[in-house]
């Protein structure tokens, strides 16, 4: 029995590890296999291809059901003028975030030097004219668009269908429940797929490392640097600018008061876990009324994905540069639109960040094999993007409270506001 316990002890240790840690180990193990046994490592390619094909299988139904469910959820809230303002601010800041992500990817060129363009036989799609772009927005056959993986058409149809379900009121409730159930099932399948991510990433990285050696590592470090720099610029630059221009408030008081929520978001990588503390910071330290926080922060948890959108901008350009694919103006516009629309239905479940990245890559014809490169460092990137998401949730609540006359300015400017045992001393 003692011998049996010794045999199974390593397996028990492995099963207790968190998914991000397993995926990181899978990436490192794949690199080690590729460098140490290059000939044998090339045999892992079919397993990596199987992992990529499974992602492709889930991508379209997941985003289709999630976008419909997200729009229906917003419709059920019966948004008043406060909710409408919140939605507009959230979508506006998400658009700015994806633009910053694309700018970071364009300026820093994290994928340059990876030289993966010979590793996969891939033909980049031609660059369409404006007439072709407009003509391809609406699918002539939605089922055919899903089968062919035409992401833009699928998202457009999902948005239209979600709005139509809201418009018919009680008659649409059965359809709403159906898509909500399907979205939950697809999220569950995504979580199951993520359990296989360490092995799929290991197989793909072993194959790539066998072909390209250590040239893979430096671009990954550049991706991390680009994402973190972009997140800092968005939080310190865009959020400060919004506070100054839209509310005439000192950004220093805002940043000082949300440090606890940012710290929890960074360490937990979970917006849902951080939301109670976000509400406390907004109400007790920034002086936002309870009515505004109860309305605005739940909406933010549904649609505000500034950090995720920024991350998608950087990583999309990283993949394009790594595989030697040139992107043009329409490609950039497509990335912006898809990232913003996908944020409406993105669930706060493990793995959905990578799944929405596959959606963005597919929308502009980039190879999904690039996802394996990102998966190994996704947890490191997730810490930064979750912090941005939470910071944006609180920011919009402050802006709307100021506009609605429901911001206690004395509390906002008080450096000692909210210092109690529940929140902790600063």
C-alpha positions, 0 to 999 in steps of 0.5 A: 500500500505504501508503494502504491501511494508512492506511485500515485503521489505525483498524479495527485499532486498534478491534479491539485494544481491550478489550470494556469500552472498546468498550462505553463508547465505544458508549454515549458515541457513542450519547449524542453521536448522540442529542444532536447529531442527535436526529431521525436517532438515533431511526432506531437504535431497531430495532437496539437492539430487535434487541440486546435480543431477542437477549439474551432469546433466550439468557437462559432456556437459559443460566441453565437449563443453568448452574444444572444444571451448577453443582449437578452440579459441587457434587455431584461434589465429594462435599462433606464437612462443611467443604464444606457449611459453606462452601456455607452461608456463601457463600449466606448472605453472598450473601443479605446482599449482595443485601439491601444492594444493594436497600437502597442502591437504595431509599435512594439512588434512582439511577433517580429523574430518568431519567423513561424511563417514557414511552419504552417501552410497558410494562405492569407485571404485577399484584402476585400474592397469596401463593396465586398466588406459591406456585402459580406456583413449580412449572411445570405444563409446563417447556417452556411455562415456558421458552417464556413466559420464566417465570424463577422456574419455570425456575430451580426446575425446573433446581434440581430436575433438577440434584439429581435428576441427582446423586441417580442417580449414574453413570446421571446422568453422560451428562445431566450431560455434556450440560448441561455441554456446552450450558452451555459452548455458551451461554456461547460464544454469550454471548461472541459477543453481547457482541462486538455489545454496543458497537453495540447499546448505541450504538443504544439510547443514541442513541434514549434520548438523543434523547428525554431528553437529558442527563437520562440521565447523572446517574442513571448516576453515581448507580448507580456511587456506590450500587454502590461504597457498597454494596460498601464497606458489605458488605466493611467491615460484613458481613465485619467482623461475621462475623469478630467474631461467628463467629470472634472475630478482629480484622478489621484483620488480615484486611483488611491481609493481603488487600490484594494480592488485592483490588488484583489483583481490582479491576484485572483484574475476574477472580476466576479470575485472582486465585485463585492470589494469594487462596490465597497470601494465605489460607495465607501471610498469614492462616494458613489450612491448605492443606486448607481453601483447596483445599476452600473457595476452589474452591467460592467460585469456583463459587457465591460472587457477593456483589458480583454479587448486590449489583450486581443489587439496585442495578441492578434498583431503578435500572431500576424507578425509571427506568421508573416501575415500583413493586415490592412485597414479593414482587418484592423476595423474588423478586429475592433468591431469583433472585439467590442461585440464579443465583449457583450457576451463574454462569460467570466469563466476560465478559458473564455478569454482564449476562446474570444481570441480565437474569434478575433483571429478567425475574423481576419483569417489568422491561424489558430495555431498562434493560440498555443503560443499565448495559452502558456502565458495567458495567466500572466496576461489575465492578471493585467487584463482583469485589473483593467476590467475592474478599474473600468467598472468602478470608473464608469460608476464614478462618472455616472454618479457625478453626472447624476448628482449622486457622488458625495464629493466630500467622500471622494476627496477624503483620504481617510474615507472607507478606512474600516476593518472590513476594507482595511487600513491604507 
